[in-house]
Amino acid sequence: MTRVFNFSAGPAALPEPVLRQAADEMLDWHGSGMSVMEMSHRGKEFIAIPAEAEALLRELMAVPANYKVLFIQGGAMAENAIVPMNLLRGKASADYINTGEWSKKSIKEAKKYAKVNVAASAEASHFSCIPKRDTWQLDPDAAYVHICSNETIGGVEYHFTPDVGNVPLVADMSSSIMSRPVDVAKYGLIYGGAQKNIGPAGLTLVIVRDDLIGQALACTPSAFDYKQQADNDSMLNTPPTYAIYIAGLVFKWIKARGGLPGMEVHNRAKAALLYDLLDASAFYSSPVAREDRSLMNVPFKLRDEALDEAFLKGAQARSMIQLKGHRSVGGMRASIYNAMPVEGVQTLVAYMKEFEARHG
Ligand SMILES: *Cc1c(COP(=O)(O)O)cnc(C)c1O
């Protein structure tokens, strides 16, 4: 068996020990005679699985007691609608910070439900930076302020938690959740699809302060009403059971590796290997302002894009896949989430040096 180094932006690589354990437990979970996939979500075997996953998530992220943790479906794209439906709470408008492709999608969707005020945008600089906090034109009457913590396509990431006063801060953390510690208490709501840092596609994570729920728009689907899901322990309808099980195994793996502080050390070390090379080279370049560079998604360009194809072919031959940049940006992108081992990035950096020596 050969495992590749998978630099996919998502669905992304999972920790190998987690996949091995899942394989071992596939046909018979803990003597139950069933796969987790085959269990009733209300059965006595299954019920401990989400409970343990939630407890681990709360411990790892130090989630305060007045926050609900929801395991639901729909992905971050659905949350772009579900968030305004639940969080407008009688207000007319919400503030959005536009830092790239995912922010733009959030803004577009929110406009169906709310008056959207784009309080700051990095569009003029081709989304190469996070707009400085002192330039944001926030509305004190906004229902919430929405940010995308890490722009998976453009490769910009917040390295600060913006102070937005008493207005709840909402963050799409799909591609950075659990990559390093965050102070959950500074947010009103955090959401993300699982398929980048947490587990398989199909699971969406929502962490929400409990005073913000219970005032959803009347048209909100029950399955997407945070209050109804919270009151039913995310079991109003069938939750993504197998994805929750895998997420629980990933949380255990994270805990065994020093929790989120451990992940931060691991992720900073990997990102530094790549950025140091990009900065030292005249052959490769990073389009992102230094202080806003993502630890998770590293877009880069070759000096001559005519070499892109040869670069990707050589990478593939060395078992490194999914390095092609997003079609809207071009060039390359290395996604180096929690599960990417340092050896994967070392292999990439060695190959980049070799390629530059040959073609530079
Ligand atoms: C992947 C991603 C999304 C989309 O998530 P889906 O699960 O496909 O809906 C949204 N926001 C960010 C930041 C992402 O990385």
The ligand as an SDF file (V2000), in Angstrom:
LIG
                    3D

 15 15  0  0  0  0  0  0  0  0999 V2000
  -14.6680   24.7390    2.1790 C   0  0  0  0  0  0  0  0  0  0  0  0
  -15.1480   26.0330    2.7060 C   0  0  0  0  0  0  0  0  0  0  0  0
  -16.5020   26.4010    2.6510 C   0  0  0  0  0  0  0  0  0  0  0  0
  -17.5490   25.5260    1.9840 C   0  0  0  0  0  0  0  0  0  0  0  0
  -17.8690   24.4780    2.7730 O   0  0  0  0  0  0  0  0  0  0  0  0
  -18.9530   23.3960    2.2830 P   0  0  0  0  0  0  0  0  0  0  0  0
  -18.8310   22.3710    3.3470 O   0  0  0  0  0  0  0  0  0  0  0  0
  -18.5320   22.9300    0.9300 O   0  0  0  0  0  0  0  0  0  0  0  0
  -20.2740   24.0630    2.2610 O   0  0  0  0  0  0  0  0  0  0  0  0
  -16.8760   27.6040    3.1980 C   0  0  0  0  0  0  0  0  0  0  0  0
  -15.9710   28.4180    3.7890 N   0  0  0  0  0  0  0  0  0  0  0  0
  -14.6710   28.1100    3.8420 C   0  0  0  0  0  0  0  0  0  0  0  0
  -13.7150   29.0350    4.5100 C   0  0  0  0  0  0  0  0  0  0  0  0
  -14.2190   26.9060    3.3150 C   0  0  0  0  0  0  0  0  0  0  0  0
  -12.9150   26.5890    3.3760 O   0  0  0  0  0  0  0  0  0  0  0  0
  1  2  1  0
  2  3  1  0
  2 14  2  0
  3  4  1  0
  3 10  2  0
  4  5  1  0
  5  6  1  0
  6  7  2  0
  6  8  1  0
  6  9  1  0
 10 11  1  0
 11 12  2  0
 12 13  1  0
 12 14  1  0
 14 15  1  0
M  END
$$$$
